[in-house]
Amino acid sequence: MISKLLDRGETADRLHVSVMTIRRLGAAGDLEEIRVGKRGIRITEQSVDEYLAAHRVTRNWASTRVA
């Protein structure tokens, strides 16, 4: 089943980046794009979630020491 479809502007708002960045991520295959009609492009919400999960930064601050 396909998750909710977002346009590039909505995706950019969610990721706090520009629409051009979303275009680049789509062209690179980092976000799944679906063509709607002749000119429309939509991005699946699931691919946005997967992108965020793959690029999550985790730090273990308890083990970080400042000398």
N, C-alpha and C positions, 0 to 999 in steps of 0.2 A: 504494500500500500504506500502511496506517495504521501509524504508529509505536506504541511502547508507550504505554499509557494510564495516567495518574496520577490519583489522587484529589486533592481540593483540599489535604488535609493534606500529602501527599507533595510536591505542587508548592510549597506554602508552605515546607516544609523545604528544598527545593532552592534557593529564591530567598532564604531567610532573611528572610521576611516573615510577616505574620499570614494566617490563612485569610480574614479579611475583605478584605484587600488582594487576594487571589486572586479572590474573588467580584467585587470592583470591576473588576479587569482583565478578567475574563470578560464582565461586563456591558457594558464599554466596547468589547469586540471585540478587545482586545489579546492575549487568549489564546483559542485555539480550544477550545470546550467541546462535548462529545458527551454526550447524554442516554443513560443506561443504565437501562432499566426506567422506573418511574414517577417515582422521586425521585433516582436516582443521576446524578451529573455526573462526567465524566472529562475530563481535559485531555491533549491529545496531547503527547508528549515533544518532538516536532518544533516545536510552537508555542512551547514553553518555550525551546528553543534559538534560534528565530527572534526571540523577544522579547529575549533576552539579546544577540544579535548586533546588533539594532537599537538597543539602549540602551547599547552598549559605549562607555566613555569612554577615549579615547586621548590621551595627552599626549606632547609632544616635550620632555622635560625638558632635553635638551642645548641647545635654543634658548631656554630660559627663563632670564632673567637677573634677579638680585636687585641692585637699585641701592643 
